[in-house]
Amino acid sequence: VQLVESGGDSVQAGGSLTLSCKVSGYTVSRSCMAWFRQAPGKARVGVASIGGQGVARYADSVRGRFTISQANAENTLYLYLSSLKPEDTGMYYCASRSKFFCDSGWPRTGVYNYWGQGTQVTVSS
């Protein structure tokens, strides 16, 4: 199993980005998958998740600004980031777990089986 993120960049506040997580070794649409963010010196926190049934969940800090989605034909997970703020700066990681549904425990890092290497997003004011 391999997860490879891309799309990180340096942008101005108010800008937008789309992050991608290309998955190999299993089917994205049949798993709970999530995006996490880790700011320098801080813990990794859950940003958004999407289950095999397509139901998305978001952290309060990004709801209404970020959108998580799956592209089944490409076996890829996406995160669209808009109205970016300096506090959105960090390394973004995608993760997957061997479970069809995401439950209320989705923000916990310990429930995920696989992780990508991360892609850096830097938002300047």
N, C-alpha and C positions, 0 to 999 in steps of 0.2 A: 504494500500500500504506500502511495506517495501523494503528498499534497504540496503543490508549488504555487505560492502567491506571486502576484505581480501587480503593477499599476500604481505603486506608491510614488509620491512626488512631493515637491515643495510648492505650496500655493499660498495665495493671499487669503486673508479672512474673507468670508463670503463666497469663496470659490467652491468648485465641486471636483470630484474625482470618482473613478470607478475602479475598484479593486477586483482582481480575479483570483480564483483558487482552482487550478486545474488538478483534477483527481484521477489517479490511476489505481487499479487494483480492486475497485468495487464501484457500485452504482450510487451516484449522488442522490438520486430521487428516492432511494430506499433507506436513507439514513438520516439521523439527526445531525445537522451540521451547524457550526457557529463561527462567528468572528469575535475575536478578542483584541483588546488594545492594551499595550503596556507602555506607560510613560516612563522616562528615565527615573530610576530610583523608586519606582512604585510597583505595586502588584499588578498582575495581569487581570483585567476585568472583562466580563462579557459585554459585548456590544449588541449583538443580535443573533438569533438562531432561527432555523427553519427545519421542520420535520419532514418525514417522507410524504406526509399528506399535504405539504405545502403551507402549513400554518406558521406564520412568522411571529416572533416575539422580539421586543426591543428593550434595551435599557432606557430608563426615563430620560437620561441625558441626551439621547440621540433620537428619540421617537419624534416622527414628523420631519426629520432631516435626513435620516439614513434609510435605505431600502435594501433588504436582503432578498436574493432571488437565486433560482437554479436554472441552468440551461441543460436540459436532459440530453439533448443530442450531442452537446459538447462535453457532457459530464463535468461541468464547471459550476462553481459557486461564485456568486458576485456580491459585492457590497457597493451600492451607490451612495456616495457621501455628498451632501449639499449643504449650503449655508454654513460652511466650515468655520470653526472658531479656533483660536490658539490652543484652547484646552483639548482639542481633538488630536493634538500632536502626539505621536507615539509610533511604536512598532505594531503593526496589525498582523495578527495570526489567524489562519483558519484552522478549524479542528473538527474532528468527526468522532462519533461514538457508534458502537455496534448496537443500535437501537433504532427502530423505525420512527417512533414518536419522540419529540422533545418534550420534557415535562418541566415543572416549576424549578427543577434543579439545574436548568441549562446554564446559568452563569457560573457554575462551579467548575474550575479547571480540572478537578480530579475525576470527573465522570467521562472525560474524553479519552479515546484510545490512540488517536493519531493527531499529529500536529505538523503544520508546515514550518518553514524556516523564517517566515515573516517578511513584510514589506513596509518600508518606512514612509510615514506621512508626516510632513512638517507644515504647520499653518502659521504664517506670520501675520502680525497685526498691522 
